[in-house]
Amino acid sequence: MADDDRVDLVIVDAWDELPEQLRRELVARRAALPEWGPYQREDRPGRNWEPLRPMVIRERAYRGLESLSTRLLRLAVDACCRRASTVGDLHRLLRFPHQILLMDPDRPLVAAELTRFARPDILVERGRPRFLEFNISTRLGGDGVAGWLAEAYVQLCPEIGLRLPPTTVAAQCAALTRTPGTGNGHRSSRRLLIPVHAVTDSTGARHRRYMIKPGVLAAAQQVGLEVLHTDLVDLGLDNAGRLLASDVPVDIVLLGWRGSDHIVDDGGGLAALCTADRARTVELFPRPESGLVSSKAVLSWLHEDCDAGVLGVADRALVRAHVPRTVCLGLDGDPDGERRLLRIAADDRDRLVAKPAVGRSGNDVIFGSRTSAQKWQTAVADAARESPLVLQRRVEPDRITMPFRDRESGRQVTTRVPFVLSLFMVDGAAAGILVRHMAPDLPGGDEVIGMRHGARPNAVLFAPEPHAT
């Protein structure tokens, strides 16, 4: 896609462009069905509502998001590499608030390793995508839900001609086959380990985490991988430093730690994984340190590089068009600079959102438009003293008209709700997309459109090709 096309990319819901009778039929069939699998009952606001139809976009728009995401992710990693040479340097520079499992601080930063699996979160404002964060980590939720819902909608009303986007699972398995070999060469098929591990959750309860998802095993075997699902306690090393899973050599490890996981009783398995990784006798997918690029401080670096003329004209246009203006407090320890930013925060309060540079599920986000002037400046200053915090231009998200059903009462409503798109990226290619809507009984103003705040997940499907309608 040409640079001008990426700058001018527009995303719209194409649902109303489909034949009205078929639209009515799909919604009626969906409303007649009992609950769908991904929608679980939870005692939280908005959690009893189910969307009754998918969001629909043109494939050209999807490919535009793919091209735009690929370039912005690369620019983000380049910004990191200009400031740090090793993983440990970047970890310190970002003042990252926690250690990352298996992170090798001496490992050089390699751009191609840091963006193999990503899920940018994107609001749409007057049709234009605005990137709020890059979300690069070992575990990015929503891929299973997105695929399940997309297939269910296509099967529900095949005559409407909606088409599936690529699936994340298939793209991940294909990426695993492209992961560089370690030279173990024990046989023609390569062994993929998906670890089982014991964790404690937020309540202190212990349980075992199984990371096999529906379709993963079949998809991995289809591309020629031999899959091992082995507990961390059964990992070890041979005399050559190769990773062994129950005495079987392993080539690749698929990581899927959750950010809230506290792994316990690993029996030395994590140490074995770490040793094999540093000896380059096993490959990890994705690289654990890729999560560093998720820090929203990196968005502020993109704007710094624009202002300093480091980026070329086309890349400056991309960043300014699609990344809301972002600055960071509490990162470089410059008191004069931070006082200046606090003054800006006070003057532009209604147009700003304050967010932890490294946060989770939209927690601790402060909207200036919902905070008094006195509380706003105090809250921002206090938060920045604790850990890096970004000030980001508030995006006013577009809305789409969505029918919902309440699972408890059966009541149906149709209303206009804001939404956020999450585009899964694997090795520079789009591999599925998830949309989250605010539920109809939740506030419609400045809110975090997140699952923990009552948003509902939904599928995004491609509109039929013009000749098919």
JOCORWO-V450477 format. One record per residue. N is the residue number from 0. RES is the residue in three letters. SS is DSSP state (hx for helix, st for strand, lp for the rest). PHI is phi in whole degrees, -180 to 180 (none if undefined). NEAR is the number of other C-alpha atoms within 12 Angstrom. Layout:
BEGIN
N;RES;SS;PHI;NEAR
N;RES;SS;PHI;NEAR
END
This chain:
BEGIN
0;MET;lp;none;20
1;ALA;lp;-68;16
2;ASP;hx;-58;22
3;ASP;hx;-63;19
4;ASP;hx;-66;21
5;ARG;hx;-68;33
6;VAL;hx;-64;31
7;ASP;lp;-95;24
8;LEU;lp;-59;32
9;VAL;lp;-125;30
10;ILE;lp;-116;33
11;VAL;lp;-134;32
12;ASP;lp;-79;33
13;ALA;lp;-94;27
14;TRP;hx;-55;31
15;ASP;hx;-70;21
16;GLU;hx;-83;21
17;LEU;lp;-82;28
18;PRO;lp;-57;21
19;GLU;hx;-60;14
20;GLN;hx;-64;15
21;LEU;hx;-71;23
22;ARG;hx;-63;31
23;ARG;hx;-63;20
24;GLU;hx;-65;22
25;LEU;hx;-62;31
26;VAL;hx;-64;29
27;ALA;hx;-64;20
28;ARG;hx;-64;21
29;ARG;hx;-65;29
30;ALA;hx;-67;28
31;ALA;hx;-81;17
32;LEU;lp;-88;19
33;PRO;lp;-70;16
34;GLU;lp;-57;22
35;TRP;lp;-91;27
36;GLY;lp;-51;17
37;PRO;lp;-70;24
38;TYR;lp;-95;28
39;GLN;lp;-95;19
40;ARG;lp;-76;20
41;GLU;lp;-141;18
42;ASP;lp;-86;13
43;ARG;lp;-137;18
44;PRO;lp;-56;22
45;GLY;lp;81;33
46;ARG;lp;-80;32
47;ASN;lp;-93;31
48;TRP;st;-94;40
49;GLU;st;-120;46
50;PRO;st;-64;44
51;LEU;lp;-108;44
52;ARG;lp;-156;41
53;PRO;lp;-81;46
54;MET;st;-82;44
55;VAL;st;-125;41
56;ILE;st;-130;36
57;ARG;lp;-79;30
58;GLU;hx;-61;29
59;ARG;hx;-61;24
60;ALA;hx;-65;32
61;TYR;hx;-60;39
62;ARG;hx;-68;31
63;GLY;hx;-65;30
64;LEU;hx;-62;46
65;GLU;hx;-60;36
66;SER;hx;-63;28
67;LEU;hx;-66;43
68;SER;hx;-64;46
69;THR;hx;-58;34
70;ARG;hx;-70;31
71;LEU;hx;-67;43
72;LEU;hx;-62;45
73;ARG;hx;-66;30
74;LEU;hx;-63;36
75;ALA;hx;-64;44
76;VAL;hx;-66;38
77;ASP;hx;-60;29
78;ALA;hx;-62;29
79;CYS;hx;-66;40
80;CYS;hx;-69;27
81;ARG;hx;-71;23
82;ARG;hx;-106;24
83;ALA;lp;-145;25
84;SER;lp;-109;23
85;THR;st;-127;24
86;VAL;hx;-60;36
87;GLY;hx;-63;25
88;ASP;hx;-59;25
89;LEU;hx;-67;36
90;HIS;hx;-58;37
91;ARG;hx;-71;22
92;LEU;hx;-64;28
93;LEU;lp;-80;38
94;ARG;lp;49;31
95;PHE;lp;-61;32
96;PRO;lp;-78;21
97;HIS;lp;-149;19
98;GLN;lp;-75;20
99;ILE;lp;-113;27
100;LEU;lp;-54;31
101;LEU;lp;71;32
102;MET;lp;-66;33
103;ASP;lp;-101;30
104;PRO;lp;-64;24
105;ASP;lp;-91;17
106;ARG;lp;-72;26
107;PRO;st;-63;22
108;LEU;lp;-71;32
109;VAL;lp;-124;23
110;ALA;hx;-55;28
111;ALA;hx;-65;25
112;GLU;hx;-83;34
113;LEU;hx;-89;40
114;THR;lp;-127;43
115;ARG;lp;-71;41
116;PHE;st;-139;50
117;ALA;st;-142;46
118;ARG;st;-147;46
119;PRO;st;-59;46
120;ASP;st;-100;39
121;ILE;st;-132;39
122;LEU;st;-91;38
123;VAL;st;-115;34
124;GLU;st;-125;29
125;ARG;lp;52;22
126;GLY;lp;86;25
127;ARG;st;-98;32
128;PRO;st;-70;42
129;ARG;st;-123;43
130;PHE;st;-85;42
131;LEU;st;-90;45
132;GLU;st;-167;45
133;PHE;lp;-96;43
134;ASN;lp;49;41
135;ILE;st;-117;42
136;SER;lp;-166;37
137;THR;lp;-75;37
138;ARG;lp;-140;28
139;LEU;lp;-125;35
140;GLY;lp;-69;34
141;GLY;lp;105;32
142;ASP;hx;-66;41
143;GLY;hx;-67;32
144;VAL;hx;-63;33
145;ALA;hx;-60;40
146;GLY;hx;-66;38
147;TRP;hx;-61;33
148;LEU;hx;-64;38
149;ALA;hx;-60;38
150;GLU;hx;-65;27
151;ALA;hx;-63;30
152;TYR;hx;-66;38
153;VAL;hx;-63;30
154;GLN;hx;-73;19
155;LEU;hx;-65;28
156;CYS;lp;-143;25
157;PRO;hx;-63;21
158;GLU;hx;-68;20
159;ILE;hx;-78;30
160;GLY;lp;83;27
161;LEU;lp;-67;39
162;ARG;st;-121;32
163;LEU;lp;-79;35
164;PRO;lp;-74;40
165;PRO;lp;-57;31
166;THR;lp;-97;37
167;THR;hx;-67;41
168;VAL;hx;-61;37
169;ALA;hx;-63;31
170;ALA;hx;-66;30
171;GLN;hx;-63;38
172;CYS;hx;-65;36
173;ALA;hx;-63;26
174;ALA;hx;-65;31
175;LEU;hx;-62;38
176;THR;hx;-71;31
177;ARG;hx;-90;21
178;THR;lp;-65;29
179;PRO;lp;-55;21
180;GLY;lp;-71;23
181;THR;lp;-103;27
182;GLY;lp;87;21
183;ASN;lp;-64;27
184;GLY;lp;51;17
185;HIS;lp;-77;15
186;ARG;lp;-168;14
187;SER;lp;-68;14
188;SER;lp;-85;22
189;ARG;st;-102;34
190;ARG;st;-94;37
191;LEU;st;-109;39
192;LEU;st;-100;39
193;ILE;lp;-115;34
194;PRO;lp;-71;36
195;VAL;st;-98;32
196;HIS;st;-147;34
197;ALA;st;-91;27
198;VAL;st;-135;26
199;THR;st;-109;19
200;ASP;lp;-94;18
201;SER;lp;-65;12
202;THR;lp;-90;11
203;GLY;lp;92;13
204;ALA;lp;-72;14
205;ARG;st;-101;17
206;HIS;st;-158;19
207;ARG;st;-98;23
208;ARG;st;-106;27
209;TYR;lp;-106;21
210;MET;lp;-104;29
211;ILE;lp;-72;26
212;LYS;lp;-106;24
213;PRO;lp;-56;18
214;GLY;lp;91;22
215;VAL;hx;-65;31
216;LEU;hx;-60;26
217;ALA;hx;-64;18
218;ALA;hx;-66;26
219;ALA;hx;-66;33
220;GLN;hx;-66;22
221;GLN;hx;-64;18
222;VAL;lp;-95;25
223;GLY;lp;92;21
224;LEU;st;-94;33
225;GLU;st;-97;30
226;VAL;st;-98;32
227;LEU;st;-115;33
228;HIS;lp;-117;30
229;THR;lp;-125;33
230;ASP;st;-70;30
231;LEU;hx;-55;36
232;VAL;hx;-67;27
233;ASP;hx;-101;28
234;LEU;st;-94;36
235;GLY;st;-157;31
236;LEU;st;-130;29
237;ASP;lp;-94;20
238;ASN;lp;-65;12
239;ALA;lp;-91;17
240;GLY;lp;81;24
241;ARG;lp;-80;33
242;LEU;st;-75;41
243;LEU;st;-117;36
244;ALA;st;-113;33
245;SER;lp;52;21
246;ASP;lp;73;17
247;VAL;st;-106;25
248;PRO;st;-64;36
249;VAL;lp;-118;45
250;ASP;lp;-97;41
251;ILE;st;-134;44
252;VAL;st;-118;47
253;LEU;st;-90;42
254;LEU;lp;-90;37
255;GLY;lp;-151;32
256;TRP;lp;-64;32
257;ARG;lp;-85;25
258;GLY;lp;-61;28
259;SER;lp;-93;20
260;ASP;lp;-68;25
261;HIS;st;-119;25
262;ILE;st;-72;30
263;VAL;st;-130;24
264;ASP;lp;51;21
265;ASP;lp;-83;25
266;GLY;lp;62;18
267;GLY;lp;87;20
268;GLY;hx;-65;31
269;LEU;hx;-64;31
270;ALA;hx;-64;25
271;ALA;hx;-65;29
272;LEU;hx;-59;42
273;CYS;hx;-64;32
274;THR;hx;-64;27
275;ALA;hx;-66;34
276;ASP;hx;-63;31
277;ARG;hx;-72;24
278;ALA;lp;-86;20
279;ARG;lp;60;24
280;THR;lp;-102;31
281;VAL;lp;-147;38
282;GLU;st;-110;38
283;LEU;st;-111;42
284;PHE;st;-132;41
285;PRO;lp;-76;36
286;ARG;lp;-64;41
287;PRO;hx;-61;40
288;GLU;hx;-74;42
289;SER;hx;-62;42
290;GLY;hx;-61;45
291;LEU;hx;-61;48
292;VAL;hx;-71;49
293;SER;hx;-71;40
294;SER;lp;-58;43
295;LYS;lp;-68;45
296;ALA;hx;-59;44
297;VAL;hx;-64;49
298;LEU;hx;-63;45
299;SER;hx;-67;36
300;TRP;hx;-64;37
301;LEU;hx;-59;43
302;HIS;hx;-71;34
303;GLU;hx;-59;25
304;ASP;hx;-68;28
305;CYS;hx;-63;28
306;ASP;hx;-65;20
307;ALA;lp;-85;13
308;GLY;lp;75;15
309;VAL;lp;-71;19
310;LEU;lp;-87;25
311;GLY;lp;-70;17
312;VAL;hx;-58;18
313;ALA;hx;-65;23
314;ASP;hx;-70;32
315;ARG;hx;-61;27
316;ALA;hx;-64;26
317;LEU;hx;-63;36
318;VAL;hx;-62;40
319;ARG;hx;-69;31
320;ALA;hx;-80;31
321;HIS;hx;-122;40
322;VAL;lp;-117;44
323;PRO;lp;-54;34
324;ARG;lp;-52;33
325;THR;st;-134;41
326;VAL;st;-128;40
327;CYS;st;-121;46
328;LEU;st;-109;42
329;GLY;lp;80;33
330;LEU;lp;-104;34
331;ASP;lp;-106;22
332;GLY;lp;70;18
333;ASP;lp;-92;13
334;PRO;hx;-64;16
335;ASP;hx;-65;13
336;GLY;hx;-64;17
337;GLU;hx;-72;26
338;ARG;hx;-64;20
339;ARG;hx;-64;17
340;LEU;hx;-66;30
341;LEU;hx;-66;33
342;ARG;hx;-65;21
343;ILE;hx;-61;26
344;ALA;hx;-61;40
345;ALA;hx;-70;29
346;ASP;hx;-72;18
347;ASP;lp;-109;23
348;ARG;hx;-49;31
349;ASP;hx;-65;27
350;ARG;hx;-103;26
351;LEU;st;-123;35
352;VAL;st;-127;41
353;ALA;st;-101;50
354;LYS;st;-137;39
355;PRO;st;-59;41
356;ALA;lp;-60;43
357;VAL;lp;-125;39
358;GLY;lp;-133;28
359;ARG;lp;-147;25
360;SER;lp;61;24
361;GLY;lp;73;26
362;ASN;lp;-72;20
363;ASP;lp;63;24
364;VAL;lp;-85;34
365;ILE;st;-120;35
366;PHE;st;-90;36
367;GLY;hx;-60;33
368;SER;hx;-68;27
369;ARG;hx;-112;21
370;THR;lp;-128;24
371;SER;lp;-66;17
372;ALA;hx;-58;21
373;GLN;hx;-67;16
374;LYS;hx;-69;20
375;TRP;hx;-60;31
376;GLN;hx;-66;31
377;THR;hx;-65;21
378;ALA;hx;-64;29
379;VAL;hx;-65;42
380;ALA;hx;-63;33
381;ASP;hx;-65;19
382;ALA;hx;-65;27
383;ALA;hx;-67;33
384;ARG;hx;-70;21
385;GLU;hx;-75;19
386;SER;lp;-164;29
387;PRO;lp;-54;36
388;LEU;st;-137;44
389;VAL;st;-107;45
390;LEU;st;-107;45
391;GLN;st;-125;39
392;ARG;st;-58;31
393;ARG;lp;-68;36
394;VAL;lp;-95;35
395;GLU;lp;-98;30
396;PRO;lp;-70;32
397;ASP;lp;-65;28
398;ARG;st;-123;28
399;ILE;st;-125;34
400;THR;st;-82;28
401;MET;st;-134;33
402;PRO;st;-81;33
403;PHE;st;-128;35
404;ARG;st;-128;35
405;ASP;st;-85;27
406;ARG;lp;-70;26
407;GLU;lp;-77;17
408;SER;lp;-99;12
409;GLY;lp;82;18
410;ARG;lp;-65;17
411;GLN;st;-116;25
412;VAL;st;-137;23
413;THR;st;-122;22
414;THR;st;-150;22
415;ARG;st;-93;24
416;VAL;st;-130;33
417;PRO;st;-74;37
418;PHE;st;-149;45
419;VAL;st;-132;43
420;LEU;st;-100;46
421;SER;st;-121;46
422;LEU;st;-100;49
423;PHE;st;-81;47
424;MET;st;-122;45
425;VAL;st;-127;41
426;ASP;lp;52;34
427;GLY;lp;80;31
428;ALA;st;-125;34
429;ALA;st;-66;36
430;ALA;st;-141;40
431;GLY;st;105;46
432;ILE;st;-151;50
433;LEU;st;-121;44
434;VAL;st;-122;45
435;ARG;st;-121;39
436;HIS;st;-111;49
437;MET;lp;-71;43
438;ALA;lp;-74;42
439;PRO;lp;-67;35
440;ASP;lp;-98;27
441;LEU;lp;-103;27
442;PRO;lp;-56;20
443;GLY;lp;-102;23
444;GLY;lp;-87;22
445;ASP;lp;-73;26
446;GLU;lp;-141;34
447;VAL;lp;-77;38
448;ILE;lp;-91;37
449;GLY;lp;-127;33
450;MET;hx;-61;31
451;ARG;hx;-74;23
452;HIS;hx;-108;29
453;GLY;lp;99;33
454;ALA;lp;-70;37
455;ARG;st;-113;45
456;PRO;st;-78;46
457;ASN;st;-155;45
458;ALA;st;-91;44
459;VAL;st;-118;49
460;LEU;st;-121;39
461;PHE;st;-84;35
462;ALA;lp;-65;34
463;PRO;lp;-60;27
464;GLU;lp;-62;18
465;PRO;hx;-52;14
466;HIS;hx;-71;7
467;ALA;hx;-86;14
468;THR;lp;-90;15
END
